[in-house]
Amino acid sequence: MQTTKFLIDLYIDANILLAVAWMVWALARLALDHGGLRHNYATQVQFTQGLMLATLASPLVALGFIELGARLVPGQSLTASDLVLAQFLDGRIGMEAVQFQALLEIRPWIVQELAAAQSPLAVSLWAAFGAGFALALARTVWRIGALRRLVAEAFVLRRAPGLDIRISDDTTVPFSTRGLRRRHVVLPATLVADSTAMKIALAHEMQHMRRADVEWEVALELLRPLFFWNPFFGLWKRGLDRLRELSVDQALMRRGRITPRAYANCLLSVCKASLNARGQISPMTARVPFLGISRALAGRRNIRVLRHRITAMSVRPADRAGLVWVWAPIVVTAIVIGAGAATLKKPGDWSQDRLMLSTIVNLERMESRNTSPAGF
């Protein structure tokens, strides 16, 4: 039972931290924009990935905050519930003690109910979560299987140490992916007749390889079933997908070997070929495509994606930011998230403030009984 309760608590904390981290990321990006880094997409990608790693490391940072708090303020708890309780005891929260205690006990009650799994509500929640997780996991496994089959059936155009360049008739969008040992760049057969577009697509995917974008994509897709119901996971991943494509486009424009016009024509050609292809676009995962398009959203979304990537080429690439612009925001946000993780820890059951709250609750209940009409 205790292990189950610990895992449930851990999962709840992870989802709360994910939401907090996304909001911190959104605010930090606004700060980067106003700091002159609006079009420095490489810096924004590094910041986003660093913040994701900081979120994963937040439990360790939280332990540091808890230890620091114990040394600086002995006997005082830094959990969110205890901080709110201190405000209540100081009279800054206008609420009856019975109601306030019930509010503090909501999360422990939820964890207890889910761990026991006996009430109809708890059983229904477990059933819904299990079904959603199983569906998301099955979809991910199926898509990875489809991707492996496509790569295995593709023609090997060139082979280098740890890398295969392949040609496939089953895809209309160039993409890069990897297995356990080798990386793969898969180009559609429709590009073979256009050497310029083929070189652009290959350069684009190789740039993704250099930046370890494929490994990030695989890791995030493996985490997706665990957070299938959390909208902040999808928002964060879509934000990273958008930034990394703009970053790669910008890096290729910096080199000066590809003209913006040729690059834009290649994007339009791939989009047109994909939307005009017979059958559906393969719903594969764990890959980094040259252009993320969807037939279901072939109107507004695809137009918006294309417009943004093409217009971004007309913007003069920003100078590379120094390491301080990358690591300073990451350190600050890691501290904020770590502090937030520390406040989510389970509070002590017998702190002085909680004993005082329990005493006030008992006094209120005794007063309520004494003032109740006879017979009740």
C-alpha positions in Angstrom: 0.0 0.0 0.0 2.8 2.5 0.9 4.6 1.8 -2.3 1.4 2.4 -4.3 0.7 5.6 -2.5 4.3 6.8 -3.1 4.0 6.1 -6.8 0.7 7.9 -7.1 2.1 10.9 -5.2 5.1 10.9 -7.5 3.0 10.8 -10.6 0.8 13.6 -9.4 3.9 15.7 -8.6 5.3 15.0 -12.1 2.2 16.2 -13.8 2.0 19.4 -11.6 5.7 20.1 -12.3 5.1 19.6 -16.0 2.4 22.2 -16.0 4.5 24.6 -13.9 7.6 24.1 -16.1 5.6 24.8 -19.3 4.3 28.1 -17.8 7.8 29.0 -16.7 9.1 28.2 -20.2 6.4 30.3 -21.9 7.3 33.3 -19.6 11.0 32.8 -20.2 10.6 32.7 -23.9 8.8 36.1 -23.7 11.9 37.4 -21.8 14.2 36.0 -24.4 12.2 37.7 -27.1 12.4 41.0 -25.4 16.1 40.4 -24.8 16.8 40.4 -28.5 16.8 36.7 -29.1 13.4 36.4 -30.8 15.0 35.0 -34.0 17.9 33.2 -32.4 16.2 29.8 -32.6 19.3 27.8 -31.8 19.5 29.5 -28.4 15.8 28.9 -27.8 16.1 25.2 -28.6 19.0 24.8 -26.2 17.1 26.7 -23.5 14.0 24.5 -24.1 16.0 21.3 -23.9 17.9 22.5 -20.9 14.7 23.3 -19.1 13.3 19.8 -19.9 16.4 18.3 -18.3 16.1 20.6 -15.4 12.5 19.5 -14.9 13.6 15.8 -14.8 16.3 16.8 -12.3 13.9 18.8 -10.2 13.4 16.0 -7.5 17.2 16.2 -6.8 17.0 20.0 -6.6 14.0 19.7 -4.3 16.0 17.6 -1.9 18.6 20.3 -1.8 16.0 22.9 -1.0 14.5 20.8 1.7 17.9 20.2 3.3 18.7 23.9 3.0 15.4 24.9 4.6 16.0 22.4 7.5 19.3 24.1 8.2 18.2 27.7 7.8 14.8 27.4 9.6 15.0 24.3 11.9 11.6 22.8 12.7 9.8 24.7 9.9 8.3 23.0 6.9 8.5 24.5 3.4 5.8 22.4 1.8 3.0 24.3 0.1 0.3 23.1 2.4 2.3 24.1 5.5 3.0 27.5 4.0 -0.7 28.0 3.4 -1.5 26.7 6.9 0.9 29.3 8.4 -1.0 32.0 6.5 -4.3 30.7 7.9 -3.1 30.6 11.5 -1.9 34.2 11.1 -5.5 35.2 10.1 -4.8 36.0 6.5 -7.3 33.4 5.1 -10.9 33.9 6.0 -12.2 30.4 6.4 -13.5 28.2 9.1 -11.0 25.8 10.5 -13.1 22.7 9.7 -13.4 23.8 6.0 -9.7 24.6 5.8 -8.7 21.2 7.2 -11.0 19.5 4.7 -9.3 21.5 1.9 -5.8 20.4 3.1 -7.0 16.7 3.2 -8.2 16.6 -0.4 -5.0 15.3 -1.9 -4.2 12.8 0.8 -7.8 11.5 0.5 -7.5 11.2 -3.3 -4.2 9.3 -2.9 -5.7 7.0 -0.3 -8.8 6.3 -2.4 -6.7 5.6 -5.5 -4.3 3.3 -3.6 -7.2 1.4 -2.0 -9.1 1.2 -5.3 -12.3 0.1 -3.6 -14.8 3.0 -4.2 -16.7 3.1 -7.6 -15.0 6.5 -8.3 -11.5 5.1 -7.8 -12.2 2.0 -9.9 -13.6 4.2 -12.7 -10.5 6.5 -12.6 -8.2 3.5 -12.7 -10.1 2.0 -15.6 -10.1 5.2 -17.6 -6.4 5.8 -16.9 -5.5 2.2 -17.8 -7.5 2.3 -21.0 -6.0 5.6 -22.0 -2.5 4.5 -21.2 -2.9 1.1 -23.0 -4.3 2.9 -26.1 -1.5 5.5 -26.2 1.1 2.7 -25.7 -0.4 0.5 -28.4 -0.5 3.5 -30.8 3.2 4.3 -30.1 4.2 0.6 -30.5 2.2 0.3 -33.7 3.8 3.5 -35.2 7.3 2.4 -34.2 6.6 -0.9 -35.9 5.4 0.9 -39.1 8.5 3.1 -39.0 10.8 0.1 -38.7 9.1 -1.7 -41.6 9.4 1.4 -43.8 13.1 1.8 -43.0 13.8 -1.9 -43.5 12.1 -1.9 -46.9 13.8 1.3 -48.1 16.7 1.0 -50.6 20.1 1.8 -49.2 21.6 4.6 -51.3 24.7 5.1 -49.2 26.2 3.7 -46.0 28.6 5.3 -43.6 29.8 4.4 -40.1 26.7 4.4 -38.0 24.5 6.0 -40.7 22.4 4.8 -43.6 20.9 7.1 -46.4 17.9 5.3 -47.8 15.3 5.9 -50.6 11.7 4.9 -50.1 8.6 4.7 -52.3 6.4 4.6 -49.1 6.9 8.1 -47.9 6.6 11.6 -49.4 8.4 13.5 -46.6 12.1 13.2 -45.9 12.8 12.2 -42.3 15.6 11.0 -40.0 15.3 8.3 -37.3 17.5 5.8 -35.5 17.6 2.3 -34.3 19.6 0.9 -31.4 22.9 1.0 -33.3 22.4 3.0 -36.6 20.9 6.2 -37.7 18.8 6.5 -40.8 18.0 9.3 -43.2 15.1 8.3 -45.5 14.3 10.3 -48.6 11.2 9.9 -50.8 11.7 8.5 -54.3 10.0 11.5 -55.7 13.1 13.6 -54.8 15.5 11.5 -56.9 14.6 13.4 -60.1 15.3 16.8 -58.4 18.9 16.8 -57.3 18.6 20.3 -55.7 15.7 19.4 -53.5 17.4 16.1 -52.6 20.5 17.9 -51.4 18.5 20.4 -49.4 16.4 17.6 -47.7 19.6 15.6 -47.0 21.4 18.7 -45.5 18.3 19.4 -43.4 18.2 15.9 -41.9 21.9 15.7 -41.4 21.7 18.9 -39.4 19.1 17.3 -37.2 21.5 14.4 -36.7 24.3 16.7 -35.6 22.1 18.3 -32.9 20.8 15.0 -31.5 17.2 16.0 -32.4 16.5 12.4 -33.3 17.4 11.2 -29.8 15.3 13.9 -28.2 12.3 12.9 -30.4 12.6 9.2 -29.5 12.8 10.0 -25.8 9.8 12.3 -25.8 7.7 9.8 -27.8 8.5 7.1 -25.3 7.3 9.4 -22.5 4.1 10.3 -24.4 2.0 7.3 -23.2 2.8 8.2 -19.6 1.4 11.7 -20.0 -1.2 11.0 -22.6 -3.9 13.0 -20.8 -1.7 16.0 -19.8 -2.1 18.8 -22.4 1.1 20.6 -21.3 3.2 17.7 -22.5 1.8 18.1 -26.0 2.1 21.9 -25.9 5.8 21.7 -24.8 6.7 19.1 -27.4 5.0 21.0 -30.3 6.9 24.1 -29.2 10.2 22.2 -29.3 9.3 20.7 -32.7 8.6 24.2 -34.1 11.7 25.7 -32.7 14.1 22.9 -33.9 12.8 23.2 -37.5 13.3 26.9 -37.5 16.7 26.4 -35.9 17.8 24.0 -38.6 16.4 26.2 -41.4 18.4 29.1 -39.9 21.6 27.1 -39.6 21.4 26.1 -43.3 20.8 29.7 -44.3 23.8 30.8 -42.3 26.1 28.6 -44.4 25.0 30.4 -47.6 25.2 27.3 -49.8 21.4 27.2 -50.2 19.3 30.2 -51.3 16.1 31.0 -49.5 14.2 30.7 -52.8 15.5 27.1 -53.4 14.7 26.2 -49.8 11.2 27.5 -50.0 10.6 25.8 -53.3 11.7 22.5 -51.7 9.3 23.0 -48.8 6.4 23.7 -51.1 7.3 20.7 -53.3 7.4 18.3 -50.4 4.1 19.6 -49.0 2.4 19.4 -52.4 3.7 15.8 -53.1 2.5 14.7 -49.6 -1.0 16.2 -49.9 -1.5 14.8 -53.5 -0.2 11.3 -52.7 -2.7 8.5 -52.8 -3.5 6.9 -49.5 -2.9 8.4 -46.1 0.3 9.9 -44.7 1.9 7.2 -42.6 1.2 8.1 -38.9 4.7 7.2 -37.7 6.5 8.4 -34.6 10.0 8.6 -33.2 11.2 10.4 -36.4 12.2 14.0 -37.3 10.4 14.9 -40.6 11.6 17.6 -43.0 8.1 19.1 -42.9 5.4 18.2 -40.4 2.1 18.2 -42.2 -1.3 16.6 -41.6 -3.9 15.8 -44.1 -6.6 16.1 -41.5 -5.5 19.7 -40.9 -4.4 20.3 -44.5 -5.9 23.8 -44.6 -5.0 26.3 -41.9 -2.3 24.4 -40.0 -0.2 23.4 -42.9 -0.5 26.9 -44.4 0.5 28.4 -41.1 3.5 26.1 -40.7 4.7 26.8 -44.3 4.2 30.6 -44.0 6.2 30.7 -40.7 9.1 28.7 -42.0 9.3 30.6 -45.3 9.0 34.1 -43.8 11.6 33.2 -41.1 14.1 32.8 -43.9 13.7 36.5 -44.8 14.8 37.5 -41.2 18.5 38.2 -40.8 19.8 35.3 -38.6 20.6 36.6 -35.2 24.2 36.4 -33.9 25.0 33.5 -31.7 24.2 34.1 -28.1 26.9 33.6 -25.4 26.7 30.7 -23.0 25.4 33.1 -20.3 22.2 33.7 -22.4 21.7 29.9 -22.5 22.7 28.8 -19.1 21.6 31.7 -16.9 17.9 31.3 -17.7 18.2 27.5 -17.4 19.8 27.8 -13.9 17.2 30.4 -12.8 14.2 28.3 -14.0 15.7 25.1 -12.6 15.9 26.8 -9.2 12.2 27.9 -9.6 11.1 24.5 -10.6 13.2 22.8 -7.9 11.7 25.1 -5.3 8.2 24.2 -6.6 9.0 20.5 -6.4 10.2 21.0 -2.8 6.8 22.6 -1.8 5.0 19.6 -3.3 6.6 17.1 -0.9 4.4 15.4 1.7 4.2 17.5 4.9 4.9 16.2 8.4 1.8 14.9 10.1 2.6 16.2 13.6 4.0 19.7 13.1 3.2 22.4 15.6 1.0 24.3 13.1 -1.0 21.1 12.3 -1.5 20.3 16.0 -2.8 23.9 16.5 -5.1 23.5 13.5 -6.4 20.2 14.9 -7.1 21.9 18.3 -9.0 24.7 16.6 -11.1 22.3 14.6 -11.9 20.3 17.8 -12.9 23.6 19.6 -15.1 24.6 16.7 -16.8 21.2 16.7 -17.4 21.4 20.5 -18.8 24.9 20.1 -21.1 23.7 17.3 -22.4 20.9 19.5 -23.0 23.2 22.5 -24.9 25.7 20.4 -27.0 23.2 18.6 -30.7 23.0 19.5 -31.7 20.3 21.9 -32.6 17.1 20.2 -30.1 17.4 17.4 
